């Protein structure tokens, strides 16, 4: 299992670069996406996570989130898509 730590802003401006890294990472093995170092996020961050889920499923892989920022939690609730987000990973390895 691999961990990918996203950092800095994950916004419309940066999402394409993050998607490139995420796509390569999830193609090879199950993935934990650590968002603890994300400083800013908008709806593009949600789209990035949903695309990660789509790519993981297509590759027969699983994806988990760690440290989802509160702003993204609120945004996903506002859009009614919280249940579509990948499950949260705890501090230990996901099951």
N, C-alpha and C positions, 0 to 999 in steps of 0.2 A: 504494500500500500504506500502510496506517495502522498506527500503533503505539499501543497502549493500555497505560498503565503503572498496574498495580494497586498500591495502597499500604495500609499498616496491616494490621490483622487481616482475614483472609478466613476467616470461621468461620460457624457456624450463625447467629449473630447478625447478620452483615453480608452474607451471601451474596446476599440478595434485591436489595440496592442495587447490588452489583457486577454481578449478572445483568442488571439493567436497562441499565446502561452497556454491558456486553459485547454484549447483544442489538442495541442501536442501532448499535454500531460495526461489527459483522460483517455487518450487513444491507447496508451501502453498498460495502464493498470488502474485499479480502484484509486479514488482520489479524495482527500480531505482538503477543502478550500478554506484556508485560514484568513479571516477578514479582520483580524485584530489590529492590523496596521493601516487599515483604510481610513483616510482622513476626511473624505468627502464622497458621497454617493448620491446618485439620482436614479431616475427610472431606467437609465441605461445599465446600471448595475444589476437591477432585477432581470432585465432582458439577457444580460450576460450569464447570470446564474441559470436561467431557464434554458438557454442554449447549451450550457454545460451539461444539464440534465439530459437534454435531447441527444447530445453527442455521446454521453456515457451510455445511455440505453442502447444507442445504435452500435456501440462497440462491445455490448455485453458487459459493461462495467457499472460500478456503483459510485455515487458521489455523496459526500457529506459536507456540511458547513460547520465551521468553528468560529465563534465570536461574531455572529451576525450583528452589525451595528443597529442600534435602536432606531435610527432614522429609516433604515431599510425595513425593519419590522413594521414600523408605523405605515410606511408607504405600501407595503404588501397588504396590510390590513385595509387600508383605504381603498385599494384596487380590488380587494376581495380575492387575492391569490395566495394567501399565506399557506394554504394546504398544498399548493403546487411546488413550494420550495423544497429543496432536499432536506433530509432530516439533519438535526444538530448532532455533531460528534461531541462526545464528552472529552475530558482531558486525556483519557486513555484511548486506546485504539477502538474504533467503532466495531460493533458486532456484525 
